[in-house]
Amino acid sequence: MASKHIILKFAERFGTTPRLFFSPGRINLIGEHIDYNDGFVMPAAIDKGIWYAVAPNNSDTLNFFSFDENEEYSVSRFEVRKNDGWRNYVLGVVDQVIQKNLPLQGFDCVFGGDIPIGAGLSSSAAVECGLLFALNEIFQFQLSRLDIALMAQKAEHTFPGVQCGIMDMYASLMGKRDHVILLNCLKLEHKYFPLQLREYTLVLINTKVHHSLASGEYNIRRQQCQEGYKIIQMNVERNISSWQDVHPQDVEQLKDKMEGKVYQRSLYVTQEIERTQKAGQHLENNQLEEFGKLMFETHKGLSELYEVSCPELDFLVDKAKDHPSIIGSRVMGGGFGGCTINFIKKQDWAEVTDQITKAYKQQFNIDAEVYEVATSDGTYEAVAG
């Protein structure tokens, strides 16, 4: 239904025939806060995302309409500069196109979708990758999917000002239905693992909270990791070229040389890199239950060492541990709110999530949202109509 609404709105506003594109959000099964630390992550594109209707308009004007916000914005392609809110995400993309001297012309654009904002599903990456993919197809920029991912990442760094890693954009563009991606964030190389869920399904529980700390604390974590890495490089005798060369015992041995928070962040990063590689082995061996145990371990690390959880998220994961039908649960995304990701038995998921959300409502007086999600192919052009 979302795509039909976008097409109808485009016809109503612009009266021409657009091309239609879908850019998925993503989940991350394991490897949280590791992409900007050059480790391994395991994301997958999902069946919720952003639809774009785009057509050239034979002018120098860029016309945007955000369906979800019911807001419009127009600007000359010669006057693109930082703005605020959703505008920064699309304008940041256009700015990257301009910086590369690509043959951009004026266009009309309507976008919107079914991906919950602030839930940790990378709505921003879906917005950025979807627009850049569409412009690449329409104006024949000849960009590869990796080019698009890197430009979308740079767009988020520059206009919204979030120093995100590459994972969100990479997953949105490179996703493959019924598979997860094991991405080496240092080498930007990946391999696919089949996701054989058997009697389980993937369910997200959205806390419906988004603590205001999130964006500033995200950048602080990045700085703390950089500080820890420098200390390790200076004090470990063997050659250290990335976090992938560092082991948890290295961090333990240098605890006295690190400020407390720097030590905690560094320990988490090294442990999570090891967990993510183990997780790939478990998927290869079709050991979902073992995979789920690693998810619980990741949540403990994110809550106690990396400190990006919050009472609402911890409550949902603690409740998940009480249900035998849930074999793995953790905070997903940047943290400080958003979703937990859960492996739940298909036959039980509706009943179990109902019990958990009722307990959550009683504790916090918040109505959590529940989404069952499936994997998807990466950003693609769809058939309009």
N, C-alpha and C positions, 0 to 999 in steps of 0.2 A: 504493500500500500504506500509506503514512503516514496517510492520512485514515481508512482502515479501522481501523488500530490506535488512533487517537484516539477514534473513535466507540465501539469495543469497550471501551476503558478507561473512557470516560464512563459507559457503561451499567453496567459492573461497580461503579463507585464510587458513582454517584448514582441509578441506576435510573429515570431520566426520559429524555425524548427531547430532545436539544439541537438547535440550529441549527449549521450547519457553515460555516466561513469559511476562506479561504486568503489569506495575505498574503505576497507574494513578496519575496525578497531582490533585490539589484540588482547590476548591473555598472556600471562607469563607463568609457566608451570613451576619453574624454579630458576634461581640465578638473579635474585632481586638486588638492585642497586649495584650491579656488577658490570653493566655495559660501559659506564664511564670510567671504570677501573680496569678496563682491558682484559676482562675475564671471559667466562663462558656463560651464556644465558640460553634459556629454552622457551621461547615464545611460540605462539601460533596465532594466525589471523582467525577472526571469528565472524559469525554470520550477523553481526550488528555493526553498523558503520554509517558512513556519510554518502549520500547521493549527490551528484553534481549534474546539472544541466548547463551546458556551455555552448555558445555560438559566437563566432566573430561578428563584429558589427560595423566594419569598414569605417572606423573612426579612431581617434586617439583616446577615447574614454573607456574606462573600466567600470562597468556597472555590476555591483554585487547586491544580492538580496539574500539575507539569512532567513530561511523559512522558519527555523525554530525560534528565533528572536523576533521575527516579524519586523525586521529593520532593513533599510536599504542604505547603500553608500556608493557614491560615484566619485571618481578622481581621474584626472588626466594621467596618462602613463608617464608624462614628464614631470609630475609633481607628487610622486609616491614618497611618503615619509611616515614615520611612526605615528600611530594613533592610539586607540585604546580598545579593550575588550576583544571581541571576535575579529575586529578589523585588523588587528596586529598579526593575526595568524595568516590571513590571506595576503595582506600587504607585504609581510615578510617574505612570502614566496615570490611575489612579483618583484620585489627588490633584488632577490637572488638572480632572477631571470635578467633583470636590467644590468646587474653587476657583471654578468657573463656576456653581455652584448648579444643576446639571442634575439631573433627576429620577432619580437613581441608586437602585436597590434591590439587595437581595442577589442573588447569582448563583453558579452552579457553573460551573467552567471546567476543561477539560483542553486542554493545548496541547503541540505538539511538531512536529518536521519533519525535513527532509532537508538543511537549509542548514548547511554546516560552520561551527562557531563559531570566531571568530578568523581567518577566512580573508579578511576584507576584503569580504564580500558583504552586509554590513549586516544581520546576524541581529538586532541590537538594534532597528533600525527596523522590521523585519518583526514582531517581538514587540509593539512598542508600537502600530504602526498596525493590526495585526490585532485586538488587544483593543479599541482605541478604536472601530474600524469596527464590530465586533460589538456593542458596547454601544450605539452610536449606532442600529443597526438594531433591536435588541431593545427598548430603552427609548425609542426615537423622540425622540432629542435634537434632531433637525433640523439636524445639523452638515453643512456641505459637506465635500468631500474636502480642500479647502485648509484649512478650519478644523481638520480632523483632523491634517493634516500639521504645522501650526503648534503644536497642542497636544502632539503626540507629540514634537516637537523640544524644547518647554519641559519636558516630562517628563524627557527625557534630561539636560537642563541641571540640573535641580533634584535628582533623586534619585540617579542614578548619578554626576552631577557632571561629565559630559563636555560641553564647550562646542562641540557639533557644529553644522555648518551645516544647511541645509534639504534638501540634495540627496537624502539617503537616504530620508527620509520621503516626499518629493515623488515620487520615482521609484517607490517601493513602491505608492503610491496612484494615480498617474497613468499608469502603464505601459500600453503598447499593443503587442500582439503584432506582430512583424515590423517594429517601428519603434524608433527611439531618440528621446529627448527632448532638444531644445536648450533648456535652462532659463536664463533671465535671472534670476539669484539676487537682483538688486537690486529688480526690478519684480515678481518672482514671476509672470512670464509665460513661456509656453513655446510651441514649435511642434514638430511631429513631422516626422521625416525617415524615409522608408522605408529599412530596412537590407537592401539587396540583396547578399547574401553570395556569390552566384554559386558559384564552385568552392571557396569558403573556408568555414570554420566557426570558431566561437569556442570556444577551449579555455583553461581556467584550470589553472595548475600551482601547487599549494599547497606552499609551502616546509615546512609543518608546524612552523614556528617562530613564536613571538610574543614578541618581546623586551619585557621589563618596562618599558622606557622609554616605551612607546607613549602611554599616556593623559596623563602629565605633560608629555611633549615636545609633544604635540598642542596643549595649552593655551599652552605657551611659544611655539610657532610663531605662534599667533593674536596673542599680545601683541607679538611682533616685527613682525608685519605692521601692526598698529595704530600702532606707533611709526614705522615707515617712512612710512605714509600721512600721519601728522601732519607729518612733516618735508617731505614733498612738497607738502602743502597750503600750508604756510607759505612755501615758496620758489619755487613755480611761479606765474608772474604770471597766467595765465588761470584761469578758474573750474574748480575740481576738486571735483566733487560725489560721486565714487566712484572706485574703482580702474578702472572702465571708461573714465574720462577720462585715465588715466595711460598713457604709452608707455614702452617700455624705455629710450629715449634720455633721458627725463626722469630716470629713476633713475641712469643712467650719469653725467649731469651733476651729480648731487647725491651722488656716491659719497663725497666728502671730508667731507660733513656727516653721514654715517651710520656707525654702528658696523658692523664687517665683516659680522656675521651678519644684521643688519637690512638692509644693502645686498643681500646674497645673496637673502634671502627676497623682498624687494621686486622685484628683477630677475626672479626666477622667476615671481612672480604676474603681472607685466605681460606676460612672454613667453607664459605659458600662456593668458592671456585671448585673445591674438592667435591662438595655435595653435588654440584651440577654435573660434573663428569661421571660420578657414580650413578646419577639419575639416568644418564644416557645408557649406561650398561644395563640398568634395570629394565628400561623400555625394550632394549634389544632382546632381553631374556623374558619379556612379557611378565615382569614381576611388579604389577601395579601396587600390591600391598607394601612392598619394600619401598617403592617410589613414594607412597603416601607417608611413610615414616620420616623420610627426608623432608617432606613439606612441613611436618610438625616441628622438626629441628630448625628449619629455616625461620619459621615464625618466632621461635624462642630467641634466635639470634637477632632478628629484626627488632624484637621487643626489648631485649635486655642489653644487647651490645651496640646495635646501630641506632636504637631508640627512635624508630620512626612509626611505632604503633601508637595506640591510644586506648583508653579504657573500653571503648565500644568494640574495637577490633579484638582486643584480648578476650572480652566476654564471649564473642561469637566463636572464637577458636576453642576456648575452654568448654563451651557447650558442645562443640563438635566432637571433642574427645569423649564426651559422655555417651555418644551414639555409636554402636558397633557398625552401623551402616555407613559411617563416614570413615574412610581409611586415610584421609589426608586433608589438612586444612591450614591455611595461612593467610596473612595479609598479602594483597597483591597490589603492585604499583608503588607510587611514591610514598604512600603511608599517610599518617595523621588523619585518617578517615578513608573513605572509599570502600572497597570490597574485600571480602575474603573469598578465596577460591577453594572449592571443595570437591573431592571425589566422593560421590554418594551412590549407593546402590539404586539403580533405576526404579525398582519397584517400591522403594521407600522414600524417594526424595521429597515428594510433595508433603507427606505426613511429617517427616523429620524436620523439614524446613519450617513447617507450620508451628511445630513445637518450639523450635529455636527462636523464631521471630516473635512468638507470643511471650516468651521469657524475656526477650530483648525489649519488647514494648513495656513490660512490667518494670524492668530495671531502669530504662532511660526515657520512657514515654516517647519513643520514636518508632514510627512504622517502617521497619526495614523493607527493602525491595528484594525480590528473588528473581534471578534470571537463569534459566537453563540455556547453555550456549553450545554451539557446535563449531567445529573448525571450518575454515573457508579458504578459497583461493585468494591470492593477493590482489591488489587493485587492478580493475579491469574495466573495459568498455562493455556496456550492456546494450541490449536492443531497446531503443526508445519505443514506448507504446506497448 
